[in-house]
Amino acid sequence: MANAHNVTLSAPYDWVLPSRRKVAVICLICTEAALFTIFVVAYLFYIGKSLIGPYPAEELEMPIGATICLLSSSVTIVLSERALRREYGTGFHLWWLVTILLGAAFLGSTAFEWRRLIFQDRLTISTNLFGTTFYSVVGLHATHVIIGLILLTLVLVLSLRGAVKPAHAEHIEMISWYWHFVDAVWVVVFSVVYVIGR
């Protein structure tokens, strides 16, 4: 008991402020999540309230292939991050390019779906409530995929010029976080629009 007063507790490490980049990306993701929440809630609120057709069950086909492409791109971007940290330049380029191609395939699938809906089925944003909410939610997500693809392509071009080094790993990680967010949002959009909404 005599030694009880002499015990001092020491922290295993000193706490440091988080990176400003990480805080900024977290704030961006939270803001974007709030925006998507508004659009998804609006879609859910207006399900079945269109007075005239066409209706979701008549028009929508499950985009399984596109979904597999987009969700697979989350795996490939993680592989590219690991390759960069291990200084495998070729591995980084390869997996980063595969991520871009998978994202582009998803976007192409969305474009083909819209082409069919607009030109064959005559479903536009002004047709009915379903058209308005569908194009708003899916279009908002597609816009984010486009932004992500622009960022990914820019990084690929810079890396091929030798401007992306392992020292830039945190920058790459932040782009990866954004891409994972876009993928996570698609899971919600897919569930609401193509599963619940039908």
C-alpha positions in Angstrom: 0.0 0.0 0.0 3.0 2.3 0.6 3.8 2.3 -3.1 0.2 3.0 -4.3 0.9 6.8 -4.3 4.0 6.4 -6.5 2.3 4.8 -9.5 2.0 7.1 -12.5 0.0 6.4 -15.6 1.5 7.2 -19.0 -0.3 7.2 -22.3 1.0 4.7 -24.8 1.3 7.5 -27.4 0.7 11.2 -27.8 -2.5 12.3 -29.4 -2.1 14.4 -32.5 -4.6 16.3 -34.6 -6.0 14.4 -37.5 -4.9 15.3 -41.0 -6.7 18.3 -42.5 -7.2 16.3 -45.6 -9.0 13.6 -43.7 -11.2 16.1 -41.9 -12.1 17.8 -45.1 -13.0 14.6 -46.9 -15.0 13.4 -43.9 -16.9 16.7 -43.9 -17.5 16.4 -47.7 -18.8 12.9 -47.3 -21.1 13.9 -44.5 -22.5 16.8 -46.6 -23.0 14.5 -49.6 -24.6 11.8 -47.5 -27.1 14.4 -46.2 -27.9 15.4 -49.8 -28.4 11.8 -50.9 -30.6 11.2 -47.9 -32.9 14.0 -49.0 -33.2 12.5 -52.5 -33.7 9.0 -51.3 -36.3 10.0 -48.8 -38.1 11.9 -51.5 -38.0 8.8 -53.7 -39.4 6.7 -50.9 -42.1 9.3 -50.2 -43.4 9.4 -53.8 -43.3 5.6 -54.5 -46.7 4.6 -55.9 -48.0 8.1 -56.1 -47.7 8.6 -59.9 -51.2 9.1 -61.3 -50.2 7.9 -64.8 -47.7 5.3 -66.0 -45.2 4.0 -66.7 -44.5 2.6 -63.3 -41.2 1.2 -61.9 -42.2 -2.5 -62.1 -43.0 -2.0 -65.8 -39.8 -0.2 -66.7 -36.9 -1.1 -64.4 -34.5 -4.0 -64.9 -32.1 -5.0 -62.2 -28.6 -3.6 -63.1 -26.8 -6.6 -61.6 -23.8 -6.4 -64.0 -23.3 -2.7 -63.4 -23.6 -3.2 -59.6 -20.9 -5.9 -59.7 -18.6 -3.6 -61.7 -19.0 -0.7 -59.3 -18.7 -2.8 -56.1 -15.6 -4.6 -57.6 -14.0 -1.2 -58.2 -13.8 -0.7 -54.4 -11.6 -3.9 -54.2 -9.4 -2.8 -57.1 -8.8 0.7 -55.6 -7.7 -0.8 -52.3 -5.3 -3.1 -54.2 -3.9 0.0 -56.0 -3.5 1.8 -52.7 -1.5 -1.1 -51.3 0.6 -1.3 -54.4 1.5 2.4 -54.1 2.4 2.1 -50.4 4.7 -0.9 -51.3 6.2 1.1 -54.2 4.9 -1.3 -56.8 4.4 1.3 -59.6 3.2 -1.1 -62.2 0.7 -2.7 -59.7 -0.6 0.7 -58.8 -1.1 1.7 -62.4 -2.8 -1.6 -63.3 -5.2 -1.7 -60.4 -6.0 2.0 -60.8 -6.7 1.6 -64.5 -9.0 -1.4 -63.7 -10.8 0.8 -61.2 -11.4 3.4 -63.9 -12.6 0.8 -66.4 -15.0 -0.7 -63.9 -16.4 2.7 -63.0 -16.7 3.5 -66.7 -18.5 0.2 -67.3 -21.0 1.1 -64.6 -21.6 4.6 -66.1 -22.0 3.1 -69.5 -24.6 0.7 -68.2 -26.5 3.7 -66.7 -26.3 5.5 -70.0 -27.7 2.5 -71.9 -30.5 2.2 -69.3 -31.4 5.9 -69.7 -31.3 5.6 -73.4 -33.8 2.8 -73.4 -36.1 4.5 -70.8 -36.1 7.8 -72.6 -36.2 6.8 -76.3 -38.0 3.4 -76.2 -40.2 3.6 -73.2 -40.7 7.4 -73.3 -40.0 7.8 -69.6 -38.5 11.3 -69.0 -38.0 13.4 -65.9 -41.3 15.2 -66.7 -43.4 12.1 -67.5 -44.6 11.5 -63.9 -43.5 11.4 -60.3 -41.6 8.2 -60.9 -39.6 9.7 -63.7 -38.8 12.8 -61.8 -37.6 11.0 -58.6 -35.9 8.2 -60.6 -33.7 10.5 -62.7 -33.0 12.8 -59.8 -31.7 10.0 -57.5 -29.9 7.9 -60.2 -28.7 11.1 -61.9 -27.2 12.5 -58.7 -25.3 9.3 -58.2 -24.1 9.2 -61.8 -22.8 12.7 -61.4 -20.7 11.6 -58.4 -19.4 8.6 -60.4 -18.4 11.1 -63.2 -16.5 13.3 -60.7 -14.8 10.2 -59.2 -13.8 9.0 -62.7 -12.3 12.4 -63.5 -10.3 12.3 -60.3 -9.2 8.8 -60.9 -8.1 9.6 -64.5 -6.2 12.7 -63.4 -4.3 10.6 -60.9 -3.5 8.0 -63.5 -2.1 10.6 -65.9 0.0 12.2 -63.2 1.2 8.8 -62.0 2.2 7.8 -65.5 4.3 11.0 -65.7 6.0 10.0 -62.4 4.3 12.6 -60.3 2.6 10.2 -57.9 4.9 8.7 -55.3 4.4 6.6 -52.1 4.7 10.0 -50.2 1.4 10.9 -51.8 -0.4 7.8 -50.3 -2.7 10.0 -48.1 -3.8 11.9 -51.2 -4.7 8.6 -52.9 -6.4 7.4 -49.8 -8.7 10.4 -49.8 -9.7 9.8 -53.4 -10.3 6.1 -52.4 -12.5 7.2 -49.5 -14.6 9.3 -51.9 -14.9 6.3 -54.3 -15.9 4.0 -51.5 -18.6 6.5 -50.5 -19.9 6.5 -54.1 -20.1 2.7 -54.0 -21.8 2.7 -50.6 -24.4 5.2 -51.9 -25.1 2.9 -54.9 -26.0 0.1 -52.5 -28.6 2.4 -51.0 -29.8 3.6 -54.4 -30.0 0.1 -55.7 -31.9 -1.1 -52.7 -34.4 1.7 -52.7 -34.9 2.2 -56.5 -34.6 -1.3 -57.9 -35.7 -3.5 -54.9 -38.0 -1.6 -52.6 -39.4 0.8 -55.2 -40.6 -2.0 -57.6 
